[in-house]
Amino acid sequence: MDWDAFFTVHKDLPREGPGTQDDVDWACGLADLAPDAVICDAGAGPGGDVSALLAHVPRGRVVAVEKVPGFVRQGQTRFADTPRVSFEEGDMAALADHAQAPFDLIWCAGALYFLGLEAGIAAMAKALKAGGVLAFSEPCFFVDSPSPAARAFWDGYPAQTPETLSKMLQDAGFAVLGQRALPDDSWEAYFRPMERRIAELRTTQSERLEPMLEACAAEADAWRAVRRETGYLLSVARLG
Ligand SMILES: C[S@@+](CC[C@H](N)C(=O)[O-])C[C@H]1O[C@@H](n2cnc3c(N)ncnc32)[C@H](O)[C@@H]1O
């Protein structure tokens, strides 16, 4: 990975994966949080969901944990004047050891699979209070026989189905409160700002950047071609 090129495209984008405030509101509605609840945004990227999460805990806190220093700096700048938010560099695999753990809600948008799904669910369970809630989005197929293009979109990663994800959560001691596919708007909220950045860079940058611009543009095109067959499933589940 050419990280310089990656950050030239991704620097200061509002978010690093699909999602909107509506997704946060839906999940927090199911979680039924106390006003002083403590939420962890695990794999927060640049903090695109933090304000929406904070609005659900008017006397609580959001602890954003992210491992890439560039995103952490962006998040820290963004929330420098918001005392109820802390934005920290860290590894979400070790959330159970965090000073603010156990959490009332762990929100993990498009990031749990970095730990491996089963290991990720187990790590989050250890970092939640009894009765705490995990909300996460995960690659999923929405049709019985996904096309080769839909399978290729995840580049070998084993996408789930709603049923297999539910079972995995139940086996890990969770009760599933709800599941829904992220709508197209959520994906476009990630892709459109990135595509605007790509268009700007094409007019100003050297050819060295072109492979990265092409790869980022291709991700958006590939998703639009398969969006009826696959995407992210947002699952909300309470630890028993
Ligand atoms: C697809 S991005 C989503 C970011 C953000 N949740 C959003 O929706 O904009 C996944 C994020 O997870 C972060 N990440 C991956 N593994 C991590 C780990 N072990 N601990 C903390 N963050 C991690 C990545 O650096 C990346 O910012």
PDBQT file of the ligand as one rigid body, heavy atoms in Angstrom, charges set to zero:
ROOT
HETATM    1  C1  LIG A 301     -13.540   1.254   6.982  1.00  0.00    +0.000 C 
HETATM    2  S1  LIG A 301     -12.831   2.312   8.181  1.00  0.00    +0.000 S 
HETATM    3  C2  LIG A 301     -14.291   2.932   8.985  1.00  0.00    +0.000 C 
HETATM    4  C3  LIG A 301     -14.003   4.148   9.822  1.00  0.00    +0.000 C 
HETATM    5  C4  LIG A 301     -15.212   4.758  10.540  1.00  0.00    +0.000 C 
HETATM    6  N1  LIG A 301     -15.850   3.831  11.440  1.00  0.00    +0.000 N 
HETATM    7  C5  LIG A 301     -16.205   5.290   9.528  1.00  0.00    +0.000 C 
HETATM    8  O1  LIG A 301     -17.260   4.654   9.338  1.00  0.00    +0.000 OA
HETATM    9  O2  LIG A 301     -15.900   6.333   8.930  1.00  0.00    +0.000 OA
HETATM   10  C6  LIG A 301     -12.190   1.176   9.375  1.00  0.00    +0.000 C 
HETATM   11  C7  LIG A 301     -11.332   1.844  10.442  1.00  0.00    +0.000 C 
HETATM   12  O3  LIG A 301     -10.945   0.890  11.425  1.00  0.00    +0.000 OA
HETATM   13  C8  LIG A 301      -9.624   1.205  11.830  1.00  0.00    +0.000 C 
HETATM   14  N2  LIG A 301      -9.036   0.017  12.466  1.00  0.00    +0.000 N 
HETATM   15  C9  LIG A 301      -8.711  -1.150  11.890  1.00  0.00    +0.000 A 
HETATM   16  N3  LIG A 301      -8.217  -2.013  12.791  1.00  0.00    +0.000 NA
HETATM   17  C10 LIG A 301      -8.217  -1.361  13.988  1.00  0.00    +0.000 A 
HETATM   18  C11 LIG A 301      -7.821  -1.719  15.301  1.00  0.00    +0.000 A 
HETATM   19  N4  LIG A 301      -7.333  -2.934  15.571  1.00  0.00    +0.000 N 
HETATM   20  N5  LIG A 301      -7.986  -0.818  16.281  1.00  0.00    +0.000 NA
HETATM   21  C12 LIG A 301      -8.491   0.429  16.021  1.00  0.00    +0.000 A 
HETATM   22  N6  LIG A 301      -8.874   0.827  14.794  1.00  0.00    +0.000 NA
HETATM   23  C13 LIG A 301      -8.743  -0.059  13.779  1.00  0.00    +0.000 A 
HETATM   24  C14 LIG A 301      -8.956   1.594  10.526  1.00  0.00    +0.000 C 
HETATM   25  O4  LIG A 301      -7.749   2.297  10.743  1.00  0.00    +0.000 OA
HETATM   26  C15 LIG A 301     -10.044   2.425   9.871  1.00  0.00    +0.000 C 
HETATM   27  O5  LIG A 301      -9.956   3.787  10.224  1.00  0.00    +0.000 OA
ENDROOT
TORSDOF 0
